[in-house]
Every structure is written in C-alpha cells, then in structure tokens.
Amino acid sequence: MFAPLIVLIRKYFGQKKLNQVRGQLIALHIQTMTRFCDRFGIERTTRQHLIRMARDNGKRLGLLA
C-alpha cells in the first residue's frame, strides 16, 4: 500500500537518510506505545506483543519496503 511512496522517498533522500528517519519514527512509535501501556497498566509482555504486531503490520502495509 505505502511501498511506492517509500520507494520514491528513498530515491529522493537516499537509503541512509531514509533509514535514519525510519529509525527515529519507529523509536517514537515504541515510546508512545510504552507510555500508553504504562498509563493503563498493561503488562510488559502485552506491550511487546503490540510492538511486534505494529512491526508486522508495517511490513504488510509496505512501510518497510
């Protein structure tokens, strides 16, 4: 779904910059998920499952193209 957009961004910025931005966005997303889980008392194992699910969904949507 998003793969063509990611490919265009990679061509424009280059692989190195894309990886930097992608890493920053992933870290921000994980921090947000962790804060959410901490706020609502969700267990660590459930949080880890949510992080894995987000990664797998990103692959399916083409965000990790």
BAFI-3210 file (N, C-alpha, C; in Angstrom, 3 decimals, decimal comma, padded with zeros to 6 digits):
// residues 65
n [1|2|3|4|5|6|7|8|9|10|11|12|13|14|15|16|17|18|19|20|21|22|23|24|25|26|27|28|29|30|31|32|33|34|35|36|37|38|39|40|41|42|43|44|45|46|47|48|49|50|51|52|53|54|55|56|57|58|59|60|61|62|63|64|65]
n.u [000,817|001,838|004,290|005,124|005,330|007,321|009,469|009,804|010,489|012,876|014,431|014,588|015,707|017,698|019,122|020,457|019,576|016,826|016,781|017,638|015,566|013,410|014,190|014,063|011,324|010,248|011,296|010,018|007,366|007,403|008,029|005,701|003,816|004,763|004,416|001,621|000,916|002,061|000,564|-002,007|-001,617|-000,857|000,570|004,065|004,638|002,416|002,724|005,065|004,037|002,274|004,121|005,471|003,307|002,785|005,132|004,863|002,508|003,416|005,204|003,400|001,874|003,698|005,409|007,947|009,398]
n.v [-001,185|001,342|001,116|002,139|004,891|004,913|003,979|006,120|008,151|007,087|007,248|010,027|011,026|009,196|006,074|006,024|008,341|007,818|005,500|006,588|008,397|006,628|004,970|006,828|007,406|004,894|004,510|006,620|005,791|003,407|004,442|005,901|003,840|002,494|004,427|004,603|001,982|001,941|003,913|002,809|000,493|-001,854|-005,005|-005,904|-007,996|-007,942|-005,439|-005,885|-007,674|-005,982|-004,235|-005,985|-006,654|-004,178|-003,884|-006,059|-005,312|-002,987|-004,076|-005,502|-003,403|-002,148|-000,274|-000,806|-001,131]
n.w [000,000|000,915|-000,192|-002,812|-002,238|-000,253|-001,770|-003,568|-001,747|-000,805|-003,129|-003,400|-000,932|-000,343|000,751|003,247|004,686|004,700|006,285|008,716|009,374|009,408|011,542|013,650|013,643|014,237|016,816|018,164|017,906|019,394|021,920|022,396|022,474|024,727|026,758|026,693|027,474|030,044|031,294|031,367|032,721|031,393|030,867|030,502|028,690|027,046|025,936|024,461|022,621|021,245|020,063|018,340|016,707|015,514|014,023|012,244|010,919|009,687|007,855|006,224|005,185|003,639|004,615|005,342|003,070]
ca.u [000,000|002,696|005,593|005,559|005,721|008,613|010,479|010,052|011,216|014,239|015,142|014,804|016,585|018,769|018,871|020,975|018,666|015,569|016,955|017,704|014,224|012,604|014,582|013,526|009,872|009,984|011,582|008,935|006,168|007,578|007,904|004,281|003,156|005,201|003,710|000,222|000,823|002,347|-000,558|-003,173|-001,231|-000,770|001,782|005,216|004,519|001,390|003,354|005,962|003,186|001,794|005,238|005,650|002,171|003,000|006,184|004,304|001,574|004,238|005,684|002,269|001,442|004,752|006,164|009,330|009,810]
ca.v [000,000|002,519|000,798|003,094|006,143|004,688|003,887|007,485|008,865|006,541|007,825|011,447|011,279|008,217|004,988|006,352|009,290|007,110|004,623|007,428|008,894|005,457|004,581|007,814|007,230|003,642|004,759|007,463|004,957|002,482|005,249|006,211|002,608|002,210|005,361|004,191|000,771|002,314|004,705|001,972|-000,695|-003,026|-005,752|-005,825|-008,983|-007,451|-004,332|-006,478|-008,221|-004,849|-003,745|-006,961|-006,529|-002,945|-004,197|-006,929|-004,507|-002,109|-004,885|-005,797|-002,181|-001,679|000,823|-001,245|-001,513]
ca.w [000,000|001,010|-000,776|-003,847|-001,590|000,402|-002,835|-004,037|-000,696|-000,804|-004,278|-003,168|000,213|-000,256|001,705|004,575|005,335|004,918|007,450|009,913|009,669|009,757|012,898|014,583|013,715|014,948|018,229|018,673|017,987|020,519|023,142|022,562|022,905|026,093|027,639|026,720|028,294|031,428|031,816|031,585|033,469|030,517|031,194|029,602|027,619|026,129|025,206|023,474|021,571|020,457|019,266|017,253|015,805|014,754|013,052|011,216|010,127|008,855|006,729|005,335|004,515|002,762|005,227|005,492|001,723]
c.u [000,872|004,045|006,002|006,008|007,097|009,725|010,807|010,853|012,664|015,049|015,495|015,850|017,798|018,497|019,309|020,015|017,323|015,670|017,015|016,312|013,324|012,914|014,031|012,021|009,494|010,202|010,477|007,650|006,253|007,458|006,445|003,520|003,513|004,495|002,243|000,053|001,084|001,163|-001,760|-002,846|-001,190|000,582|002,836|005,081|003,471|001,947|004,286|005,171|002,669|002,888|005,497|004,527|002,321|004,067|005,636|003,311|002,322|004,802|004,572|001,825|002,504|005,561|007,636|009,894|011,258]
c.v [001,265|002,312|001,774|004,433|006,015|004,622|005,275|008,293|008,387|007,123|009,288|011,704|010,363|007,224|005,348|007,277|008,636|006,215|005,417|007,891|007,750|005,011|005,527|007,657|005,956|003,834|005,604|006,662|004,005|003,241|005,573|004,994|002,274|003,135|004,988|002,977|001,076|003,042|003,832|000,634|-001,974|-003,692|-005,647|-006,788|-008,560|-006,304|-004,872|-007,064|-007,102|-004,295|-004,689|-006,849|-005,272|-003,177|-005,027|-006,181|-003,550|-002,843|-005,138|-004,567|-001,612|-000,535|000,472|-001,693|-001,102]
c.w [000,000|000,317|-001,878|-003,264|-000,929|-000,634|-003,368|-003,013|-000,642|-001,953|-004,019|-002,073|000,259|000,864|003,119|005,336|005,631|006,147|008,750|010,327|010,100|011,184|013,947|014,744|014,460|016,445|018,870|018,851|019,181|021,845|023,433|023,056|024,348|027,090|027,790|027,643|029,762|032,058|032,171|032,247|032,649|030,753|030,097|028,430|026,589|025,298|024,120|022,307|020,665|019,549|018,099|016,222|014,935|013,682|011,904|010,325|009,203|007,653|005,735|004,544|003,582|003,328|005,392|004,156|001,475]
res [m|f|a|p|l|i|v|l|i|r|k|y|f|g|q|k|k|l|n|q|v|r|g|q|l|i|a|l|h|i|q|t|m|t|r|f|c|d|r|f|g|i|e|r|t|t|r|q|h|l|i|r|m|a|r|d|n|g|k|r|l|g|l|l|a]
***
